[in-house]
Amino acid sequence: MIRGQVSGNVDRSDGAMLRWWRGGHGEPVVLVHGSFDDHNSWSAVMPQLGDHADVVCYDRRGHSLSTAPRGQGSIQQDADDLLSIVDTVFHAPAHLIGHGYGGSVAMLAATMRRDAVRSVAVHEPPLYGLLRTNPFAKVLGAEVSVWLDHAAELIRNGNPAGGVRVYAEKVGYGKGSWHGLFTREQRATMISNAHTWLDQYTDPTGHNIDITTLSWARFPITLFVGDRTHPMNELVADELAERLPFLRTIRLPDAGHAPHLTHPEAFTSALIGHIRV
């Protein structure tokens, strides 16, 4: 972790409590983790990034040390939470960096409050709603939906470990990733957050955010894509490049959906380059 790191809570009006950690010096940055994860997913990124930026990471609502009220959650709530972190901790605009679903949250937050954003950098946000008219996506998406449905069914039926493993190996990270990529502690975290993922899975707006306002955003937007990622992520990247004329796309050699775990030095170096743009 970063030397001099401090932590705190943000209490939301709906009863959620968000736990955050802060360290480093420089440009204000907020890191937004993806599905099933928590702030620890950034542990290999934060020390190097903290040499160049004032970094905040946090547990999204319902994940690990953050709480959430009962009932259906939404990506809108996650975006509101992110903006609350920016306002409460920094009291100034920040660079928003998100992985996976956390990238979708960061992009939605940027459409809601452009005044709160210095830049946006995301790695493979699952914005599958952008692909509704893409014939290739219909075929690939049908297979993905089958596995997502299976993962959700396992979690609902009391087998969160099985559900998360299906998600990891069939959708998110590839065959063998459950034991080959994640540590025992990381697997335990993902299992403990499985029921919160169900809210994400059943949120009809989760993959369908309107990014129209980002097409004329005055802040930098960078999309990271691993060259060993799922084909659906490639299709989303192509669609984002078409819809956002000022988008900068960076390909990460030999990386998949988890460069913060598999290639943290190269990924962090690229993030530092983004912040300096």
N, C-alpha and C positions, 0 to 999 in steps of 0.2 A: 504493500500500500504506500501512499504518498506521505512523505514526512510532513508533519504539521496538520494532518487531516483532522477535520472536525465533522460532527454529524448533528442532525436535528430532525424535527418532524414538521410537516405541514398538515394542518387540520382543515379538511374540506367541509363545506356547508352541508353536504349530504351525509356526513358522519364518517367518511373515509379518512384514514390517517396515512400519510405518505412519509416513509422513512428515507432520509437522504444522507449522503456523505460528500464532503468537499475537501479538495486539496490542490496544491500546485499554485502557479502564478502565471499571469498573462491574460490572454483573451478569455472571456467567459464562455464556457462550454457545458452543455447538458447532454449526458449519454442516456439513451433510452433503450433498454433491453428488449429482446424479442419474446416469442412464445415460450411458456413454461419456465423461463429463466428468472434471474433476479440480478441485482447490481454486481454480484460476484462474477458474472460472465465477462465483465470488463477488467478483471483483476490483472491480466497480462498487458492491458493497454494503458491503464491509468498511470503507472509510474513514469513511463516514457512521455506520455502526453502531458503529464503534470509539470514537466520541465519547460513546457511551452504555453500552457494554458491553465486557467483557473477552472478546474473540472468538478462538476457535480454529477454523481450517479445516484440513482434511487431505485427502490423497488416499486414497480407499478402497482396500482391498487389491486388488492387481493393476492399479491405475490409475496411470499416469505414474510418480511417484517412489516409490510404495509397491509392495512385492513381495507375492507369494502363492505358496504351494507348489503343485506340480502336482496335478491332480485336480479333480473337480467342486466348485465353490464353492457357498455357500449364503447365504441372507439371515440365517440364524442366526449364521454367522461374522461377517457385517457388523455385526449388532447387538452381538455380543460385543466386536468391535473398537471400536465407538462407546463402549460402557461402559468399556472399557479406557482410551480417550482421556480420558473424564471423570475416572476414578479417578487416572490417572497425572499428568495435567497440572493439574487443579484440586483434586484430593483433596476434592471437595465436590460436591453436586448442581449441575446445570447446566440451562439452557434448551436444548432440542434443536430445531434448525430444519433442516428437510429439504426438498429440491426433488425432485419426481418419485419415482423409486425410493428416493432418499435419505430421502424422507418416510416411505416404508414401513419403512425401516430404523429411523428414529427412533421410529416408533410401536411396532414390535416391541420395541426396547430398553426403551421405557417400560412395556411389559407385563411384562418380565422383572425389572426393578429399579426399582420406583417410588421407592425411597429415593434413587436417583441423579438424579432428575428434578425440576426446578423448574417446567417447563412444556414443552409441545410445540406447535410451529407447523409446518405442512406445506403445501406447495403441490402439489395434484393428485397424491397418491400413487396408483399404478396397482393398487389393491387389487381387481382384477377378480374374484377369487374370492368376494367378497361378493355378486356379482350372479348367482350360479348359478341362482336361481329367477326371475330377471327376464326376461320374454319379449322385451322390447326389447333387452336386453343380448345375448341369444342371436343376434339378427340382426346387430347391430352388431359383436359380438365375432367372428362368423364372418369378416367382412371384415377385421378387424384381424388375426386369426390368419393369414389368407392372406398378408398383407404381412409379418408377423413371420417366418413360415416362409421367405418369399422372401429377406428380409434375412439370415437365418441361413444359408441355402444359399449366398448370394453370399460371405459371410465365410468359410465353411468351404472354399469352392472357390477361395480365393485372391484374392478381390476385395473387401477390406474397405471400400474407398472406396464402391463401389457399394452394398454392404449398409447402410452407415451412412446413405447418402443416401436409400435406400428407407425406412429407419426414420424419418428426420427428416421427410421430405416426405409420407409416407403414414400415419404413426402419430403421431409425436411433436409436430411443430411446424407442419405444413401446407405446401401447395404453394409452391415458390419459396424455402423457408427455408434450403436448403443453402447457397445463395450470398447470399440476401437478408438472412438473420439472422446467420449465423456468419461470423467473420473467417477468413482463411486459417489463422491460427495455431489457432483453435478447431477448424476442420475437421481439421487435422493431429492435434490431440489426440484427437479422437473416433475417427479412423481407427486411431491407435496403440493405443487401448483397446478396439477392436472384439472381440478374442478374449476379453477378460474379460467382455464383455457376453454372450457365448455361455453362460458359466456361469450368469449371471442368467437367461437365456432358458430353459435346460434344468433349472433348479432347480424341482422340483414344488411347493415350499413358498413360492416367491417372491411369488406373488399371493394367497396363502391364509392369511395370518396371523390368529390368533385375537385379536380386539381386545376380547373380553368384559370383561376386567379394567379396561379404560379407561372403562367405563360408570359406574364409581363412583370414578374417580380424583379425588384431592383437589387436583390441580394444573390450571391452565388448559390447554385444548386449543383451538387455533385452526386452522381449515381455510381456506386461500386458494384461490380458483377464479377463473380469468380468464373474462370473459364472451365470449371468442372461442375457447374451448377445444374439444377434441374431445368429441362427445356422450357417449362412454364415461366421460369424467372427470366430466361432469355427473351421470350415473347413480351413480357412486361417491360423489359429494358428497351426493346425496339419501339414499343408503343409510347413510352415516356419520352424517348428521343424525338419522336415525331410530334408529340403534343407540346413539348417544352423546348422551344427553339434555342434557349440559352443554356440548356442542360449540358453539363460536362460529364461524360461517361468514362470511367477508368476501369479497365480490365485487370484483374488480379491473377497473375500466372499461377497455375497449379492449385488454386484455391477453389473451394466449394462455397457452401452457404455459411461457413463459420470461420472466416479469416481471423477474427479476434481470438480464436482458439488455436488454429492451425498455423497461421502466419502472422502472429501479433506484431512483430517488429516491422515487417513490410507494410502491414495495414496501418499501423500507427504512423509510420513515416508518411504514408499517403494522406492520412487525416491531417497531419501537421501541414502538409503542402496545401491542402484545401483551405485550412483556416487562414493561411497567409495570402491567399489569392486576393 
